[in-house]
Amino acid sequence: MGATRAALVVGGARGIGRATAELLRSRGSDVYVADIDRRGAAAVVSPDAPGRGFSGYCDLETAEGPVQAVRDAIAVLGRLDALIVSAGVLVEAELDQIRLADWERTIAVNLRAPFLLAQAAADALAQSGQGRIILTASTAAFRGGAGSTAYAASKGGLVAMTRSLALGLASKRICVNCVAPGWIDTAFNDPYWDRVGRSEEARSALTARIPLGKQGAPADVAATIAFLASPEAVYITGQTVIVDGGLLAS
């Protein structure tokens, strides 16, 4: 598989973002990891990989953070071939317990920030000639969840925005897609387990709903993202690729 030459991975300090940054670098890509976790982002770009690695701070809750992340990435990479957005927040609360501040933070990070990142990166990606934008949605966009109203709404919006961005950027030869992970075993899901309980029964009930019988790993999603970011994905745009072990098919 051909390597993505220069990629900005937003939210790359842990989980799916980290696995994606590490995979891209292992294949020779230069990667800039932007994250609110400075120390975690720096740890991802240690020198022991073929591709060059850089990292920097980014607060997606602000309007300026996404734009600055793109500027910083282009400054050190010299170009931009792929924008990969893996950052997100998950607030778990029943409807009568959701605070307005939690709703607004969720929408800001999960939906507004990807829009601002795409807007800021579009010109540089157009110069690439094979620009790629890959956003990270969730199966929550399609199945919902009693405690994840804000999260599901933000991810549903992301799926719809992916299609619109794909049409708007097609003339610039930028392919826009998103991945929708199902249950991936990362700390990102801690708010869910805090709400429903961390018993073995709860975990068993969850995996019993997944046809492949287990939660996925960050690397499972990273492999799909890396393909969508590669030159081989030249004729795929406007799509949402579901990586969920068969959950939505069941």
N, C-alpha and C positions, 0 to 999 in steps of 0.2 A: 504494500500500500504506500502511495506517495505521501511524503511528509507535508504537513502544513508548515509553511516557512516561518511565520511570525504570528503568535497568538496572544491575545489578552484573555486571561482567565479571571473573571471576577467572582470572588468567593472561593478562592482556591486554597485556603489555608487548611481545610479539613474535608472529610467526606467525599462526595462525588467530585467536587471541584479539585481537591487535592489529587485524587486518582487520575483525573483527566490531565492535569498539568504534568504529573509524573509520566504518564503514558506518552504524551506528546513529546516531551523532552527525550524520552528513551528512544524515540523514533527520529530524533535529530532536529526537532523544531525548537526555535527560540521562543521562550515563554515569559510573559510578564504576569505575575500573580498579584492581584489587587484585593485587599481584604481589610476589614476593620481590625483584625487580629494581626498586628505587625509581626510579632514573634513567630506566629504560626506560618505566616506567608513566607518569611525569611527561611524557615526550616525546610520548606518545600523546594526551594531553589538552591540547594546545596550543589557544589560543583561536580558531583560524580554522575554526570549524564552527558550524552553527546551534544544535546542542544543547550544553548546558553540560557541561564535563568536569572530573572530579576524580580524584585518584589517592591511593593509600596502600599501605603495606607490609603483606604478608601472607605468613606462613610456614605452608604447608599441612602440613608434616611434624609440626607440633605439634597437640595437641588444642584449644588455645585460639585458634590463628590463624584458622580458618574462622569461628568465632563472632564474633571481633572484627571481621573483615572485613565481616560483615553489619551489625553495629552501626554501624561507621564509615560504611558506605554509606547507611544509613537516616538517620543524623545529618545528612549533608550534602545528600542528595537530598530528604529530607522524606517519601519514600514508596518503595515498591519494587514494580515491576510484573513484572520479569523477573530471574531469576538464571541467568547463563550461566557454565558452568564449562569452561574451556579449558586449564587447567594440567595438566601431567603430567610424568612422568619415564620415560625409556626406558633400561633396562639391557640391554645385549647381551652375553651370555656363554653358553657351552655349559653343559650341566647340571652337570658336575663342577667348573665354575669359578664358579658362582653363590654369592655369599656370603650368609649369613643377613641381614646388615645391608642388603644391596641388595634382597633380597626384601621385608623389612619396610618399607623406605623406599618402594618401589614401591607396595605395598598401602596405605600410609598416605596418600600423595599422590594416587594414582589412584583409590582406592576409598573409604577412610575419610573423606577430606576432603570429597568430594561429598556423602556422607551427612550429615556434620556441617553443611555449608553449607545443605542442604535443610531440615534440622531447625531450624536457626536462622532461616531466612528464611520458613518456612511461615506464621506468623501475619501478617507484613507482606504477603505475597503474597495471602493470603486477603482482606485488607482492600482490595486492589486491585480485586477483582471479576473480573479477567481475568489472574490470575497465571500466570506461565510459568516453568518450569524446563527448561533445555536443558543436557544433559550431553554431553561429547565422549568417545565411545568410540573404536573403531578396527575396521577389517576384521580385525585380529589376533584379535578376539573370535570370529571365525568360521573363520579359516583357520590360525591358529597360526603358529609359526615356530621353527625349531630353536634359535635363540639368544635368543628373547624369551619364555621361559617365564613369568617373573614378570609381564611386561607384558601378555601375552595373557590370563593368569589375571585380572589386575585389570580389564581391559577387558571380559572375559566377565561378570565380576561386575557391572560397571556396566550392561550391557545388561539383565541380570536385575533389578537394583535399579530401573531405570527403570520396568519394568512394575509392580513392587510399589508404588513411590511414586505412580504414576499412579492406581492403585486406591485407595490410602490417602488421597490428597488430592483426589479427584474431588468429594467433597461440599463442598469449599471452593472449587470452581470454579478449581482450579489444574491446568493441563495440564502434564504431564511427558513430555518426549521426549528422545531423544539422537540425535546424528549419529555416523556411523561413517565417518570419512575413510579413503581408501585411501592411495596414495602421493602425499603433498603435498610439494612441493619447498621444504622449510624446514630450518633448522639443527637442528631437533628430531631429524632422522634421522641426524645425524652419528655416533652410536654404532654404527649399523648399518654405515655405510660404513667406519668404523674397523675393524670386524670382518671384513668381506668384501673390503675393498680399494676404492680409489677410481678404478680403471681405467675407461677409456672402454668396455671390453668389459663390465664389470659393470653400468654404467649402461644400456648398450644392451640387455643381457639383461633388465634390469628393465622398461624401457619396452616391450619386445617382448611382455611378458605382459599389457600393458594394452590392451584393444581400441581405445581412443581414441588410442593411440600416444604418450602423453606423461604425465608427472606433472602433478598438479593444482596450482593456485595457492591460497594462503590465501583469496583472495577468492571462489573457487568454493565453499568450505565456509561462509564468512561469509554468503553470500547465502541459503543454506538455513537457517542459524541465525536470521538476521533474520526470515525468514518465520515460522518456528516461534515466535518471540518476539512476533509481531505479533497484533493483534486478529483478523486474517483466519484464524488457525489455531485458531479457537475450538472446533472439533470433532475435533481431532487430539490424542490422548494415548496414552501407553504404547507409542509407536512408536520404532523405530530406523531412521533414514533413512540409507542408504548413499550416500556420495559418493565414487566410486572409479573413474570412467571405464570402468566395465563389468568390472572385474577379477574380482569374485566371480561374475559371470554367465558367465565364460569357462571 
